[in-house]
Amino acid sequence: IDQLIRDEDLQQRVHGTDDAVTTEYKNDLLAGAVFPDVVAFQTPDKELLLADGFKRVAAHEQAGMSEIAVRIYKGTRDDAIWYSCSANKAHGQRRSNDDKRKAVQSALLVESKRSMSDRAIAEHCGTSPAMVGSIRQKMVADGRIPATTERTSADGKKVVVDKAASDKRASAGKASAAARAPDVEVQAEADVDPEQATNEE
């Protein structure tokens, strides 16, 4: 366990591991339960970055254990971050909306993945495209990431953001969107032929 590097940028739980769930896991371990392997990425510098299983690792430590089963992949820190954004979307403790937002923010900070469409990132993170679009807009406005006009869908197709349509839909649906989720705005994306794609602002 002491070889695992627990980088907070890879911890997609807003409240970390200090909670009742970790204690429950610890009690289960002491009662003989066996948990799924945690996941770590071995970087070119031979660091082992924990990407999935922060609560399980903490529970093992609380139970006085020094070893844990680890599934290891080779990759970069960005690979580990990207993987962590999809962790727990289908298993483990139910994620809060804040957990989902943190995962989306982390995914958008991965430079090689930033140009993916809102829908593709949403599928990876287990959220809605509307949430991704809203968070992307805020991060661009805050200067945390650059604006992108060309995106890549999950199936590899090139898409371009139709800014005029996005603004029109956002304006028309502002009241109803605010009632559903005050921080969500719809961002339109249109499939285009890559050869016809432009970089118009």
N, C-alpha and C positions, 0 to 999 in steps of 0.2 A: 504493500500500500504506500509506503514512503517513497516509492519511485514514481508515483503518479503525480503529475503537476496539475494542480487545481487552479486554473486560470479563470478569473471571474467573468471574462469575456465569453467563456464557453458555458457558463452557468446560466441557463435561460429561465431559471426560477427567480422571480423578483425577490422573494423572501428567503432565498438560500436554503440551507439544510437544517437550520436550527428550529425545528417545529415538531408537532405531535406525530407527523408521519414518520420522521426519522426515528423517533422513539419507538413507534409501533414496529418498524422494521427491526430495530435492535431486539425488542422482546421476541419477535418471531424467530430471529436468528438463534437466540438463546434457547428457544424451544425446539430447535432443530430444523427450521425452515431453510430451504435452499433457494437462492434468488438467481435470476438470469445473470449471465456475465455482463460486466460493465464494458464500455467501449473506450479505447484510447487510440490516439494516432501517434506513431513514432515519426518524428520529423527527421530531416537530413542531419540535424545536430544530435540525433539519438535521444531527444527529449520525449517523454511519454505524456502527451496531453490528454487528460480525461475529457471525453466528449459526451458521454452519457453514463449516468449512474452516480451522480454526486451524493444523493441521499443514501444509496446503498453503501457507498464507501464510508460515509459518515457513520452509518449504523454499525458497520463492521468495527470501526474504531471504538465506538461507544461500547460495543460488546467485548472489547479487549482483544480483538483479532488483528493480526498483522499482515494477513494475506487475503487476497480476493481473486476470483477468476476473472481474467481480462481477455477480451477479444481485441487484438491489435491489428490496425491497418497502417500502412505506410502512407505518409502524405505530409502536407504543409500545415502550418497553423491555420491558414484560411480553409483548408479542407476540413480540419477539425471543427472550426466555427460553423461552417456550412452544415456539417453533419449534426452538430448539436442543435441547430435550429429545427430539425425534424424530430428530435428526441422527445419522447413522452406524448406525441400527438395521438398515439393509439394505445399506449400502455402507461402504467404508473398512475400517480395521483392526478386527478383531473386538473387541467391547467386553468388558471384565472385569465380574464381578458388582459390583465397587465402582463402575465407570462407570455401570452400570444403576441402582444405588442413588442415585448423585448426580443422575442425570436425574430420577428419581422425586421426590427431595427438592426439586429445583428446580421441578418441575411443581406440587407441592403448595404451594409458596410464592407461586405466581401466584394472587392472590386471586380473580380472575374464573373460574378453572378449578378451584378447590379443591373446589367442591361437586359436581364430576363424580364418577361412580361409580368404584370401584376398577378395574372392568373397562375403562371408557372411558379412564382414565388409563393403564392397562397397555397397551392397544392403541396409544395414542399414543407411549408411551415404548419399546414393544417389550419389555415384561417380563411377568410373571405378575400376575394380580389379587391373589394371596396376598402377593407381595412388596410391592405397593402398600399393601395393608391393614396389613401389619406395620409398614411405615415410617410410615404415617399415624398409627397408634396410638402409636408412639414419639415422633413429633413433637408430638402432642397432649399426651402425658404430660410432655414436656420444656417445654411451654409455647411451642413455636415456631409452632404454628398452633392456632386454636380448633377445638373439636369441632363436627362437623356431623352432624345426624341425617337431613336430607333431601339426596338426591343426584340428579343428572341423568345418565341413561345416554347412550351415544353417539348413539342415535336420538331423543333428546329426551324420553324418558319419565321421569317422576318416580319415584324410588325412595326408600325409607326404610330406615334401618339397623335391623334387628331385633336389638336389643342382647341380649335374653334368649337368642335362638337362637344368636347369635354366641358368647356366653359358654359356652353348653352345648356347642357343637361344639368350641370351643377347648379346653375341659376334657377332653372325650371323646377328642380326637385329639392331645392334648399329646405323648404319648410318640412316636407315629409321626411327627408333624410335626417333633419335635426331631431324630429320626433322619435325616429327609430334609434339613431346613434349620433349624438351631437358632434362627434369628432370624425364622422365618416363623410367623405365626398366621393362621388363617382368620377373615375378617370377613364375616358374612352380610349380604346385601342382598336385599330383597324388593320386587318390583314392586307398586305400589299405585296406586289411582286418586288423582290429585292432590287431588281434593276431599275424599278421606278421609284424606289424610296428616296426621299430627300432629307436634308437636314434643316428644313425650315423651322424657325423658332415660332 
